[in-house]
């Protein structure tokens, strides 16, 4: 997987293989396959400076956000060990 970043201030609609479409918001990042990175639509956007290729790998740039085990608990709440209290009567 390759992570790309939208460097424009507008939404991008990028055509991928198999008829799929990646909708990428302003200053947002998304992941595409390595086969899609070689498409003409992607290489043209990279040449124009609309998108930037950030990294290559299974979870190239935001591995901490994608993996819940690596997230830090910033709200000082303990995670629920068992199911919720609602319905446990």
PDB file of N, CA, C and O in Angstrom:
ATOM      1  N   UNK A   1       0.836  -1.177   0.000  1.00  0.00           N
ATOM      2  CA  UNK A   1       0.000   0.000   0.000  1.00  0.00           C
ATOM      3  C   UNK A   1       0.886   1.248   0.000  1.00  0.00           C
ATOM      4  O   UNK A   1       1.964   1.277   0.594  1.00  0.00           O
ATOM      5  N   UNK A   2       0.395   2.257  -0.678  1.00  0.00           N
ATOM      6  CA  UNK A   2       1.092   3.533  -0.771  1.00  0.00           C
ATOM      7  C   UNK A   2       0.181   4.603  -0.201  1.00  0.00           C
ATOM      8  O   UNK A   2      -1.007   4.647  -0.523  1.00  0.00           O
ATOM      9  N   UNK A   3       0.726   5.462   0.640  1.00  0.00           N
ATOM     10  CA  UNK A   3      -0.043   6.549   1.226  1.00  0.00           C
ATOM     11  C   UNK A   3       0.192   7.810   0.414  1.00  0.00           C
ATOM     12  O   UNK A   3       1.332   8.182   0.135  1.00  0.00           O
ATOM     13  N   UNK A   4      -0.912   8.469   0.034  1.00  0.00           N
ATOM     14  CA  UNK A   4      -0.817   9.714  -0.725  1.00  0.00           C
ATOM     15  C   UNK A   4      -1.488  10.832   0.065  1.00  0.00           C
ATOM     16  O   UNK A   4      -2.392  10.582   0.862  1.00  0.00           O
ATOM     17  N   UNK A   5      -1.040  12.068  -0.160  1.00  0.00           N
ATOM     18  CA  UNK A   5      -1.553  13.237   0.544  1.00  0.00           C
ATOM     19  C   UNK A   5      -2.073  14.235  -0.473  1.00  0.00           C
ATOM     20  O   UNK A   5      -1.380  14.560  -1.437  1.00  0.00           O
ATOM     21  N   UNK A   6      -3.288  14.724  -0.265  1.00  0.00           N
ATOM     22  CA  UNK A   6      -3.866  15.757  -1.106  1.00  0.00           C
ATOM     23  C   UNK A   6      -3.288  17.095  -0.651  1.00  0.00           C
ATOM     24  O   UNK A   6      -3.523  17.515   0.482  1.00  0.00           O
ATOM     25  N   UNK A   7      -2.548  17.757  -1.507  1.00  0.00           N
ATOM     26  CA  UNK A   7      -1.906  19.013  -1.142  1.00  0.00           C
ATOM     27  C   UNK A   7      -2.711  20.229  -1.567  1.00  0.00           C
ATOM     28  O   UNK A   7      -2.284  21.359  -1.327  1.00  0.00           O
ATOM     29  N   UNK A   8      -3.858  20.029  -2.189  1.00  0.00           N
ATOM     30  CA  UNK A   8      -4.680  21.142  -2.637  1.00  0.00           C
ATOM     31  C   UNK A   8      -5.706  21.500  -1.571  1.00  0.00           C
ATOM     32  O   UNK A   8      -5.847  20.798  -0.569  1.00  0.00           O
ATOM     33  N   UNK A   9      -6.415  22.588  -1.793  1.00  0.00           N
ATOM     34  CA  UNK A   9      -7.468  22.996  -0.866  1.00  0.00           C
ATOM     35  C   UNK A   9      -8.842  22.631  -1.427  1.00  0.00           C
ATOM     36  O   UNK A   9      -9.847  23.238  -1.056  1.00  0.00           O
ATOM     37  N   UNK A  10      -8.887  21.649  -2.313  1.00  0.00           N
ATOM     38  CA  UNK A  10     -10.148  21.194  -2.891  1.00  0.00           C
ATOM     39  C   UNK A  10     -10.214  19.668  -2.805  1.00  0.00           C
ATOM     40  O   UNK A  10      -9.209  18.988  -2.602  1.00  0.00           O
ATOM     41  N   UNK A  11     -11.428  19.164  -2.967  1.00  0.00           N
ATOM     42  CA  UNK A  11     -11.619  17.721  -2.951  1.00  0.00           C
ATOM     43  C   UNK A  11     -11.123  17.127  -4.256  1.00  0.00           C
ATOM     44  O   UNK A  11     -11.308  17.718  -5.321  1.00  0.00           O
ATOM     45  N   UNK A  12     -10.489  15.952  -4.181  1.00  0.00           N
ATOM     46  CA  UNK A  12     -10.016  15.253  -5.370  1.00  0.00           C
ATOM     47  C   UNK A  12     -10.801  13.970  -5.541  1.00  0.00           C
ATOM     48  O   UNK A  12     -11.121  13.284  -4.570  1.00  0.00           O
ATOM     49  N   UNK A  13     -11.106  13.655  -6.792  1.00  0.00           N
ATOM     50  CA  UNK A  13     -11.753  12.393  -7.138  1.00  0.00           C
ATOM     51  C   UNK A  13     -10.783  11.663  -8.056  1.00  0.00           C
ATOM     52  O   UNK A  13     -10.613  12.034  -9.217  1.00  0.00           O
ATOM     53  N   UNK A  14     -10.145  10.617  -7.524  1.00  0.00           N
ATOM     54  CA  UNK A  14      -9.086   9.905  -8.230  1.00  0.00           C
ATOM     55  C   UNK A  14      -9.623   8.551  -8.687  1.00  0.00           C
ATOM     56  O   UNK A  14     -10.114   7.764  -7.877  1.00  0.00           O
ATOM     57  N   UNK A  15      -9.527   8.288  -9.981  1.00  0.00           N
ATOM     58  CA  UNK A  15      -9.994   7.025 -10.540  1.00  0.00           C
ATOM     59  C   UNK A  15      -8.925   5.958 -10.360  1.00  0.00           C
ATOM     60  O   UNK A  15      -7.765   6.150 -10.725  1.00  0.00           O
ATOM     61  N   UNK A  16      -9.338   4.829  -9.789  1.00  0.00           N
ATOM     62  CA  UNK A  16      -8.434   3.713  -9.541  1.00  0.00           C
ATOM     63  C   UNK A  16      -8.830   2.533 -10.425  1.00  0.00           C
ATOM     64  O   UNK A  16      -9.756   2.630 -11.230  1.00  0.00           O
ATOM     65  N   UNK A  17      -8.125   1.433 -10.266  1.00  0.00           N
ATOM     66  CA  UNK A  17      -8.415   0.246 -11.067  1.00  0.00           C
ATOM     67  C   UNK A  17      -9.731  -0.390 -10.625  1.00  0.00           C
ATOM     68  O   UNK A  17     -10.240  -0.105  -9.542  1.00  0.00           O
ATOM     69  N   UNK A  18     -10.265  -1.246 -11.473  1.00  0.00           N
ATOM     70  CA  UNK A  18     -11.494  -1.990 -11.236  1.00  0.00           C
ATOM     71  C   UNK A  18     -12.698  -1.076 -11.036  1.00  0.00           C
ATOM     72  O   UNK A  18     -13.672  -1.463 -10.391  1.00  0.00           O
ATOM     73  N   UNK A  19     -12.634   0.141 -11.591  1.00  0.00           N
ATOM     74  CA  UNK A  19     -13.756   1.064 -11.512  1.00  0.00           C
ATOM     75  C   UNK A  19     -13.935   1.732 -10.167  1.00  0.00           C
ATOM     76  O   UNK A  19     -14.965   2.361  -9.924  1.00  0.00           O
ATOM     77  N   UNK A  20     -12.956   1.610  -9.290  1.00  0.00           N
ATOM     78  CA  UNK A  20     -13.053   2.222  -7.965  1.00  0.00           C
ATOM     79  C   UNK A  20     -12.618   3.677  -8.033  1.00  0.00           C
ATOM     80  O   UNK A  20     -11.878   4.081  -8.930  1.00  0.00           O
ATOM     81  N   UNK A  21     -13.092   4.453  -7.068  1.00  0.00           N
ATOM     82  CA  UNK A  21     -12.779   5.882  -7.004  1.00  0.00           C
ATOM     83  C   UNK A  21     -12.354   6.213  -5.580  1.00  0.00           C
ATOM     84  O   UNK A  21     -12.991   5.784  -4.618  1.00  0.00           O
ATOM     85  N   UNK A  22     -11.272   6.981  -5.452  1.00  0.00           N
ATOM     86  CA  UNK A  22     -10.815   7.472  -4.153  1.00  0.00           C
ATOM     87  C   UNK A  22     -11.185   8.944  -4.068  1.00  0.00           C
ATOM     88  O   UNK A  22     -10.727   9.757  -4.872  1.00  0.00           O
ATOM     89  N   UNK A  23     -12.011   9.279  -3.096  1.00  0.00           N
ATOM     90  CA  UNK A  23     -12.377  10.671  -2.859  1.00  0.00           C
ATOM     91  C   UNK A  23     -11.536  11.162  -1.694  1.00  0.00           C
ATOM     92  O   UNK A  23     -11.623  10.643  -0.581  1.00  0.00           O
ATOM     93  N   UNK A  24     -10.726  12.167  -1.968  1.00  0.00           N
ATOM     94  CA  UNK A  24      -9.746  12.630  -0.995  1.00  0.00           C
ATOM     95  C   UNK A  24     -10.004  14.099  -0.687  1.00  0.00           C
ATOM     96  O   UNK A  24      -9.957  14.943  -1.581  1.00  0.00           O
ATOM     97  N   UNK A  25     -10.275  14.400   0.571  1.00  0.00           N
ATOM     98  CA  UNK A  25     -10.554  15.766   0.994  1.00  0.00           C
ATOM     99  C   UNK A  25      -9.303  16.620   1.012  1.00  0.00           C
ATOM    100  O   UNK A  25      -8.192  16.112   0.869  1.00  0.00           O
ATOM    101  N   UNK A  26      -9.486  17.925   1.189  1.00  0.00           N
ATOM    102  CA  UNK A  26      -8.336  18.830   1.222  1.00  0.00           C
ATOM    103  C   UNK A  26      -7.401  18.511   2.389  1.00  0.00           C
ATOM    104  O   UNK A  26      -7.839  18.353   3.528  1.00  0.00           O
ATOM    105  N   UNK A  27      -6.122  18.423   2.085  1.00  0.00           N
ATOM    106  CA  UNK A  27      -5.077  18.154   3.079  1.00  0.00           C
ATOM    107  C   UNK A  27      -5.263  16.825   3.802  1.00  0.00           C
ATOM    108  O   UNK A  27      -4.784  16.662   4.924  1.00  0.00           O
ATOM    109  N   UNK A  28      -5.950  15.874   3.178  1.00  0.00           N
ATOM    110  CA  UNK A  28      -6.175  14.557   3.777  1.00  0.00           C
ATOM    111  C   UNK A  28      -5.324  13.531   3.067  1.00  0.00           C
ATOM    112  O   UNK A  28      -4.845  13.764   1.957  1.00  0.00           O
ATOM    113  N   UNK A  29      -5.136  12.386   3.716  1.00  0.00           N
ATOM    114  CA  UNK A  29      -4.341  11.317   3.123  1.00  0.00           C
ATOM    115  C   UNK A  29      -5.186  10.069   2.953  1.00  0.00           C
ATOM    116  O   UNK A  29      -6.176   9.861   3.655  1.00  0.00           O
ATOM    117  N   UNK A  30      -4.772   9.245   2.006  1.00  0.00           N
ATOM    118  CA  UNK A  30      -5.449   7.992   1.727  1.00  0.00           C
ATOM    119  C   UNK A  30      -4.443   6.964   1.258  1.00  0.00           C
ATOM    120  O   UNK A  30      -3.287   7.287   0.985  1.00  0.00           O
ATOM    121  N   UNK A  31      -4.889   5.727   1.168  1.00  0.00           N
ATOM    122  CA  UNK A  31      -3.994   4.654   0.753  1.00  0.00           C
ATOM    123  C   UNK A  31      -4.492   4.043  -0.548  1.00  0.00           C
ATOM    124  O   UNK A  31      -5.690   3.832  -0.737  1.00  0.00           O
ATOM    125  N   UNK A  32      -3.552   3.766  -1.433  1.00  0.00           N
ATOM    126  CA  UNK A  32      -3.843   3.114  -2.704  1.00  0.00           C
ATOM    127  C   UNK A  32      -2.880   1.950  -2.867  1.00  0.00           C
ATOM    128  O   UNK A  32      -1.851   1.884  -2.194  1.00  0.00           O
ATOM    129  N   UNK A  33      -3.214   1.046  -3.752  1.00  0.00           N
ATOM    130  CA  UNK A  33      -2.325  -0.096  -3.987  1.00  0.00           C
ATOM    131  C   UNK A  33      -1.149   0.334  -4.856  1.00  0.00           C
ATOM    132  O   UNK A  33      -1.190   1.384  -5.497  1.00  0.00           O
ATOM    133  N   UNK A  34      -0.122  -0.470  -4.874  1.00  0.00           N
ATOM    134  CA  UNK A  34       1.055  -0.145  -5.680  1.00  0.00           C
ATOM    135  C   UNK A  34       0.740  -0.209  -7.170  1.00  0.00           C
ATOM    136  O   UNK A  34       1.363   0.497  -7.962  1.00  0.00           O
ATOM    137  N   UNK A  35      -0.209  -1.037  -7.556  1.00  0.00           N
ATOM    138  CA  UNK A  35      -0.616  -1.096  -8.960  1.00  0.00           C
ATOM    139  C   UNK A  35      -1.317   0.186  -9.371  1.00  0.00           C
ATOM    140  O   UNK A  35      -1.123   0.669 -10.487  1.00  0.00           O
ATOM    141  N   UNK A  36      -2.130   0.743  -8.483  1.00  0.00           N
ATOM    142  CA  UNK A  36      -2.832   1.991  -8.793  1.00  0.00           C
ATOM    143  C   UNK A  36      -1.876   3.171  -8.850  1.00  0.00           C
ATOM    144  O   UNK A  36      -2.152   4.149  -9.546  1.00  0.00           O
ATOM    145  N   UNK A  37      -0.774   3.106  -8.144  1.00  0.00           N
ATOM    146  CA  UNK A  37       0.182   4.222  -8.133  1.00  0.00           C
ATOM    147  C   UNK A  37       0.849   4.399  -9.489  1.00  0.00           C
ATOM    148  O   UNK A  37       1.359   5.478  -9.790  1.00  0.00           O
ATOM    149  N   UNK A  38       0.851   3.356 -10.310  1.00  0.00           N
ATOM    150  CA  UNK A  38       1.470   3.434 -11.628  1.00  0.00           C
ATOM    151  C   UNK A  38       0.500   3.894 -12.711  1.00  0.00           C
ATOM    152  O   UNK A  38       0.892   4.016 -13.871  1.00  0.00           O
ATOM    153  N   UNK A  39      -0.760   4.152 -12.356  1.00  0.00           N
ATOM    154  CA  UNK A  39      -1.751   4.599 -13.337  1.00  0.00           C
ATOM    155  C   UNK A  39      -1.447   6.017 -13.804  1.00  0.00           C
ATOM    156  O   UNK A  39      -0.810   6.797 -13.095  1.00  0.00           O
ATOM    157  N   UNK A  40      -1.910   6.334 -15.005  1.00  0.00           N
ATOM    158  CA  UNK A  40      -1.663   7.653 -15.583  1.00  0.00           C
ATOM    159  C   UNK A  40      -2.322   8.766 -14.771  1.00  0.00           C
ATOM    160  O   UNK A  40      -1.768   9.859 -14.654  1.00  0.00           O
ATOM    161  N   UNK A  41      -3.511   8.492 -14.206  1.00  0.00           N
ATOM    162  CA  UNK A  41      -4.210   9.522 -13.445  1.00  0.00           C
ATOM    163  C   UNK A  41      -3.417   9.918 -12.193  1.00  0.00           C
ATOM    164  O   UNK A  41      -3.392  11.089 -11.815  1.00  0.00           O
ATOM    165  N   UNK A  42      -2.772   8.942 -11.556  1.00  0.00           N
ATOM    166  CA  UNK A  42      -1.988   9.227 -10.347  1.00  0.00           C
ATOM    167  C   UNK A  42      -0.680   9.935 -10.713  1.00  0.00           C
ATOM    168  O   UNK A  42      -0.306  10.916 -10.070  1.00  0.00           O
ATOM    169  N   UNK A  43       0.001   9.450 -11.723  1.00  0.00           N
ATOM    170  CA  UNK A  43       1.275  10.074 -12.098  1.00  0.00           C
ATOM    171  C   UNK A  43       1.076  11.502 -12.584  1.00  0.00           C
ATOM    172  O   UNK A  43       1.946  12.348 -12.375  1.00  0.00           O
ATOM    173  N   UNK A  44      -0.051  11.788 -13.229  1.00  0.00           N
ATOM    174  CA  UNK A  44      -0.341  13.153 -13.673  1.00  0.00           C
ATOM    175  C   UNK A  44      -0.578  14.074 -12.474  1.00  0.00           C
ATOM    176  O   UNK A  44      -0.112  15.213 -12.471  1.00  0.00           O
ATOM    177  N   UNK A  45      -1.298  13.590 -11.455  1.00  0.00           N
ATOM    178  CA  UNK A  45      -1.551  14.402 -10.263  1.00  0.00           C
ATOM    179  C   UNK A  45      -0.261  14.641  -9.477  1.00  0.00           C
ATOM    180  O   UNK A  45      -0.079  15.713  -8.902  1.00  0.00           O
ATOM    181  N   UNK A  46       0.632  13.653  -9.449  1.00  0.00           N
ATOM    182  CA  UNK A  46       1.918  13.833  -8.771  1.00  0.00           C
ATOM    183  C   UNK A  46       2.762  14.854  -9.526  1.00  0.00           C
ATOM    184  O   UNK A  46       3.417  15.693  -8.908  1.00  0.00           O
ATOM    185  N   UNK A  47       2.751  14.792 -10.854  1.00  0.00           N
ATOM    186  CA  UNK A  47       3.525  15.730 -11.668  1.00  0.00           C
ATOM    187  C   UNK A  47       2.992  17.157 -11.527  1.00  0.00           C
ATOM    188  O   UNK A  47       3.766  18.114 -11.549  1.00  0.00           O
ATOM    189  N   UNK A  48       1.673  17.302 -11.383  1.00  0.00           N
ATOM    190  CA  UNK A  48       1.065  18.623 -11.209  1.00  0.00           C
ATOM    191  C   UNK A  48       1.266  19.173  -9.803  1.00  0.00           C
ATOM    192  O   UNK A  48       1.101  20.374  -9.586  1.00  0.00           O
ATOM    193  N   UNK A  49       1.618  18.325  -8.849  1.00  0.00           N
ATOM    194  CA  UNK A  49       1.810  18.752  -7.469  1.00  0.00           C
ATOM    195  C   UNK A  49       0.531  18.728  -6.662  1.00  0.00           C
ATOM    196  O   UNK A  49       0.499  19.260  -5.552  1.00  0.00           O
ATOM    197  N   UNK A  50      -0.533  18.122  -7.190  1.00  0.00           N
ATOM    198  CA  UNK A  50      -1.803  18.051  -6.474  1.00  0.00           C
ATOM    199  C   UNK A  50      -1.740  17.042  -5.338  1.00  0.00           C
ATOM    200  O   UNK A  50      -2.331  17.259  -4.280  1.00  0.00           O
ATOM    201  N   UNK A  51      -1.025  15.935  -5.552  1.00  0.00           N
ATOM    202  CA  UNK A  51      -0.862  14.934  -4.504  1.00  0.00           C
ATOM    203  C   UNK A  51       0.619  14.651  -4.309  1.00  0.00           C
ATOM    204  O   UNK A  51       1.445  14.891  -5.190  1.00  0.00           O
ATOM    205  N   UNK A  52       0.927  14.133  -3.126  1.00  0.00           N
ATOM    206  CA  UNK A  52       2.304  13.788  -2.784  1.00  0.00           C
ATOM    207  C   UNK A  52       2.303  12.374  -2.239  1.00  0.00           C
ATOM    208  O   UNK A  52       1.445  12.017  -1.431  1.00  0.00           O
ATOM    209  N   UNK A  53       3.251  11.575  -2.671  1.00  0.00           N
ATOM    210  CA  UNK A  53       3.385  10.212  -2.158  1.00  0.00           C
ATOM    211  C   UNK A  53       4.196  10.291  -0.868  1.00  0.00           C
ATOM    212  O   UNK A  53       5.348  10.726  -0.864  1.00  0.00           O
ATOM    213  N   UNK A  54       3.568   9.861   0.230  1.00  0.00           N
ATOM    214  CA  UNK A  54       4.199   9.978   1.550  1.00  0.00           C
ATOM    215  C   UNK A  54       5.051   8.764   1.859  1.00  0.00           C
ATOM    216  O   UNK A  54       6.226   8.909   2.196  1.00  0.00           O
ATOM    217  N   UNK A  55       4.491   7.576   1.752  1.00  0.00           N
ATOM    218  CA  UNK A  55       5.248   6.401   2.144  1.00  0.00           C
ATOM    219  C   UNK A  55       4.738   5.143   1.495  1.00  0.00           C
ATOM    220  O   UNK A  55       3.667   5.119   0.889  1.00  0.00           O
ATOM    221  N   UNK A  56       5.525   4.099   1.632  1.00  0.00           N
ATOM    222  CA  UNK A  56       5.202   2.803   1.060  1.00  0.00           C
ATOM    223  C   UNK A  56       5.249   1.782   2.175  1.00  0.00           C
ATOM    224  O   UNK A  56       6.183   1.787   2.978  1.00  0.00           O
ATOM    225  N   UNK A  57       4.264   0.908   2.242  1.00  0.00           N
ATOM    226  CA  UNK A  57       4.239  -0.136   3.248  1.00  0.00           C
ATOM    227  C   UNK A  57       2.817  -0.484   3.619  1.00  0.00           C
ATOM    228  O   UNK A  57       1.882   0.115   3.089  1.00  0.00           O
ATOM    229  N   UNK A  58       2.622  -1.448   4.527  1.00  0.00           N
ATOM    230  CA  UNK A  58       1.271  -1.855   4.892  1.00  0.00           C
ATOM    231  C   UNK A  58       0.479  -0.721   5.534  1.00  0.00           C
ATOM    232  O   UNK A  58      -0.696  -0.532   5.220  1.00  0.00           O
ATOM    233  N   UNK A  59       1.103   0.021   6.416  1.00  0.00           N
ATOM    234  CA  UNK A  59       0.484   1.199   7.020  1.00  0.00           C
ATOM    235  C   UNK A  59       1.579   2.247   7.101  1.00  0.00           C
ATOM    236  O   UNK A  59       2.227   2.409   8.135  1.00  0.00           O
ATOM    237  N   UNK A  60       1.773   2.946   6.014  1.00  0.00           N
ATOM    238  CA  UNK A  60       2.979   3.734   5.833  1.00  0.00           C
ATOM    239  C   UNK A  60       3.123   4.894   6.802  1.00  0.00           C
ATOM    240  O   UNK A  60       4.173   5.021   7.432  1.00  0.00           O
ATOM    241  N   UNK A  61       2.119   5.743   6.948  1.00  0.00           N
ATOM    242  CA  UNK A  61       2.367   6.940   7.739  1.00  0.00           C
ATOM    243  C   UNK A  61       1.629   6.968   9.065  1.00  0.00           C
ATOM    244  O   UNK A  61       2.188   7.414  10.067  1.00  0.00           O
ATOM    245  N   UNK A  62       0.414   6.511   9.095  1.00  0.00           N
ATOM    246  CA  UNK A  62      -0.376   6.666  10.310  1.00  0.00           C
ATOM    247  C   UNK A  62      -0.637   5.313  10.957  1.00  0.00           C
ATOM    248  O   UNK A  62      -1.790   4.918  11.135  1.00  0.00           O
ATOM    249  N   UNK A  63       0.410   4.616  11.303  1.00  0.00           N
ATOM    250  CA  UNK A  63       0.236   3.285  11.879  1.00  0.00           C
ATOM    251  C   UNK A  63      -0.346   3.350  13.287  1.00  0.00           C
ATOM    252  O   UNK A  63      -1.075   2.443  13.689  1.00  0.00           O
ATOM    253  N   UNK A  64      -0.041   4.397  14.039  1.00  0.00           N
ATOM    254  CA  UNK A  64      -0.582   4.495  15.392  1.00  0.00           C
ATOM    255  C   UNK A  64      -2.079   4.758  15.372  1.00  0.00           C
ATOM    256  O   UNK A  64      -2.806   4.257  16.229  1.00  0.00           O
ATOM    257  N   UNK A  65      -2.545   5.536  14.407  1.00  0.00           N
ATOM    258  CA  UNK A  65      -3.969   5.822  14.333  1.00  0.00           C
ATOM    259  C   UNK A  65      -4.747   4.619  13.799  1.00  0.00           C
ATOM    260  O   UNK A  65      -5.906   4.423  14.167  1.00  0.00           O
ATOM    261  N   UNK A  66      -4.137   3.826  12.952  1.00  0.00           N
ATOM    262  CA  UNK A  66      -4.820   2.688  12.369  1.00  0.00           C
ATOM    263  C   UNK A  66      -4.840   1.491  13.311  1.00  0.00           C
ATOM    264  O   UNK A  66      -5.747   0.663  13.228  1.00  0.00           O
ATOM    265  N   UNK A  67      -3.864   1.381  14.203  1.00  0.00           N
ATOM    266  CA  UNK A  67      -3.769   0.259  15.111  1.00  0.00           C
ATOM    267  C   UNK A  67      -4.227   0.704  16.499  1.00  0.00           C
ATOM    268  O   UNK A  67      -3.534   1.490  17.145  1.00  0.00           O
ATOM    269  N   UNK A  68      -5.378   0.221  16.972  1.00  0.00           N
ATOM    270  CA  UNK A  68      -5.876   0.667  18.275  1.00  0.00           C
ATOM    271  C   UNK A  68      -4.963   0.282  19.435  1.00  0.00           C
ATOM    272  O   UNK A  68      -5.007   0.927  20.482  1.00  0.00           O
ATOM    273  N   UNK A  69      -4.139  -0.747  19.277  1.00  0.00           N
ATOM    274  CA  UNK A  69      -3.257  -1.158  20.371  1.00  0.00           C
ATOM    275  C   UNK A  69      -2.146  -0.137  20.604  1.00  0.00           C
ATOM    276  O   UNK A  69      -1.598  -0.074  21.705  1.00  0.00           O
ATOM    277  N   UNK A  70      -1.800   0.669  19.589  1.00  0.00           N
ATOM    278  CA  UNK A  70      -0.719   1.634  19.722  1.00  0.00           C
ATOM    279  C   UNK A  70      -1.206   3.021  20.136  1.00  0.00           C
ATOM    280  O   UNK A  70      -0.392   3.912  20.379  1.00  0.00           O
ATOM    281  N   UNK A  71      -2.499   3.213  20.218  1.00  0.00           N
ATOM    282  CA  UNK A  71      -3.026   4.522  20.591  1.00  0.00           C
ATOM    283  C   UNK A  71      -2.783   4.801  22.061  1.00  0.00           C
ATOM    284  O   UNK A  71      -2.869   3.901  22.897  1.00  0.00           O
ATOM    285  N   UNK A  72      -2.484   6.032  22.369  1.00  0.00           N
ATOM    286  CA  UNK A  72      -2.349   6.419  23.768  1.00  0.00           C
ATOM    287  C   UNK A  72      -3.697   6.922  24.248  1.00  0.00           C
ATOM    288  O   UNK A  72      -4.467   7.498  23.480  1.00  0.00           O
ATOM    289  N   UNK A  73      -3.969   6.706  25.497  1.00  0.00           N
ATOM    290  CA  UNK A  73      -5.239   7.115  26.071  1.00  0.00           C
ATOM    291  C   UNK A  73      -5.113   8.564  26.510  1.00  0.00           C
ATOM    292  O   UNK A  73      -4.559   8.846  27.573  1.00  0.00           O
ATOM    293  N   UNK A  74      -5.626   9.490  25.697  1.00  0.00           N
ATOM    294  CA  UNK A  74      -5.437  10.909  25.974  1.00  0.00           C
ATOM    295  C   UNK A  74      -6.562  11.491  26.802  1.00  0.00           C
ATOM    296  O   UNK A  74      -6.450  12.634  27.245  1.00  0.00           O
ATOM    297  N   UNK A  75      -7.648  10.757  27.034  1.00  0.00           N
ATOM    298  CA  UNK A  75      -8.781  11.294  27.774  1.00  0.00           C
ATOM    299  C   UNK A  75      -8.852  10.779  29.205  1.00  0.00           C
ATOM    300  O   UNK A  75      -9.802  11.105  29.916  1.00  0.00           O
ATOM    301  N   UNK A  76      -7.908  10.009  29.639  1.00  0.00           N
ATOM    302  CA  UNK A  76      -7.836   9.468  30.993  1.00  0.00           C
ATOM    303  C   UNK A  76      -9.026   8.590  31.353  1.00  0.00           C
ATOM    304  O   UNK A  76      -9.409   8.520  32.521  1.00  0.00           O
ATOM    305  N   UNK A  77      -9.604   7.934  30.392  1.00  0.00           N
ATOM    306  CA  UNK A  77     -10.671   6.986  30.650  1.00  0.00           C
ATOM    307  C   UNK A  77     -10.115   5.590  30.450  1.00  0.00           C
ATOM    308  O   UNK A  77      -9.328   5.340  29.537  1.00  0.00           O
ATOM    309  N   UNK A  78     -10.534   4.690  31.316  1.00  0.00           N
ATOM    310  CA  UNK A  78     -10.082   3.313  31.183  1.00  0.00           C
ATOM    311  C   UNK A  78     -10.967   2.594  30.174  1.00  0.00           C
ATOM    312  O   UNK A  78     -12.180   2.804  30.165  1.00  0.00           O
ATOM    313  N   UNK A  79     -10.389   1.754  29.327  1.00  0.00           N
ATOM    314  CA  UNK A  79     -11.206   1.024  28.356  1.00  0.00           C
ATOM    315  C   UNK A  79     -12.103   0.005  29.048  1.00  0.00           C
ATOM    316  O   UNK A  79     -11.741  -0.533  30.094  1.00  0.00           O
ATOM    317  N   UNK A  80     -13.262  -0.260  28.471  1.00  0.00           N
ATOM    318  CA  UNK A  80     -14.204  -1.219  29.020  1.00  0.00           C
ATOM    319  C   UNK A  80     -13.685  -2.633  28.812  1.00  0.00           C
ATOM    320  O   UNK A  80     -13.344  -3.014  27.693  1.00  0.00           O
ATOM    321  N   UNK A  81     -13.626  -3.398  29.871  1.00  0.00           N
ATOM    322  CA  UNK A  81     -13.140  -4.760  29.783  1.00  0.00           C
ATOM    323  C   UNK A  81     -14.248  -5.689  29.338  1.00  0.00           C
ATOM    324  O   UNK A  81     -14.050  -6.526  28.457  1.00  0.00           O
ATOM    325  N   UNK A  82     -15.402  -5.547  29.939  1.00  0.00           N
ATOM    326  CA  UNK A  82     -16.529  -6.388  29.559  1.00  0.00           C
ATOM    327  C   UNK A  82     -17.533  -5.542  28.777  1.00  0.00           C
ATOM    328  O   UNK A  82     -17.280  -4.371  28.492  1.00  0.00           O
ATOM    329  N   UNK A  83     -18.647  -6.128  28.440  1.00  0.00           N
ATOM    330  CA  UNK A  83     -19.691  -5.414  27.721  1.00  0.00           C
ATOM    331  C   UNK A  83     -20.245  -4.257  28.553  1.00  0.00           C
ATOM    332  O   UNK A  83     -19.864  -4.084  29.711  1.00  0.00           O
ATOM    333  N   UNK A  84     -21.108  -3.499  27.986  1.00  0.00           N
ATOM    334  CA  UNK A  84     -21.669  -2.341  28.663  1.00  0.00           C
ATOM    335  C   UNK A  84     -22.645  -2.710  29.762  1.00  0.00           C
ATOM    336  O   UNK A  84     -23.003  -3.879  29.911  1.00  0.00           O
ATOM    337  N   UNK A  85     -23.073  -1.739  30.521  1.00  0.00           N
ATOM    338  CA  UNK A  85     -24.017  -1.947  31.612  1.00  0.00           C
ATOM    339  C   UNK A  85     -25.456  -1.962  31.107  1.00  0.00           C
ATOM    340  O   UNK A  85     -26.346  -2.518  31.749  1.00  0.00           O
ATOM    341  N   UNK A  86     -25.668  -1.353  29.966  1.00  0.00           N
ATOM    342  CA  UNK A  86     -27.015  -1.266  29.420  1.00  0.00           C
ATOM    343  C   UNK A  86     -27.448  -2.660  28.965  1.00  0.00           C
ATOM    344  O   UNK A  86     -26.786  -3.283  28.135  1.00  0.00           O
ATOM    345  N   UNK A  87     -28.558  -3.141  29.513  1.00  0.00           N
ATOM    346  CA  UNK A  87     -29.065  -4.439  29.135  1.00  0.00           C
ATOM    347  C   UNK A  87     -28.559  -5.583  30.004  1.00  0.00           C
ATOM    348  O   UNK A  87     -29.018  -6.715  29.849  1.00  0.00           O
ATOM    349  N   UNK A  88     -27.612  -5.313  30.924  1.00  0.00           N
ATOM    350  CA  UNK A  88     -27.093  -6.359  31.820  1.00  0.00           C
ATOM    351  C   UNK A  88     -27.910  -6.344  33.103  1.00  0.00           C
ATOM    352  O   UNK A  88     -27.458  -5.817  34.120  1.00  0.00           O
ATOM    353  N   UNK A  89     -29.096  -6.912  33.067  1.00  0.00           N
ATOM    354  CA  UNK A  89     -29.958  -6.881  34.264  1.00  0.00           C
ATOM    355  C   UNK A  89     -30.187  -8.248  34.813  1.00  0.00           C
ATOM    356  O   UNK A  89     -30.886  -8.402  35.814  1.00  0.00           O
TER     357      UNK A  89
END
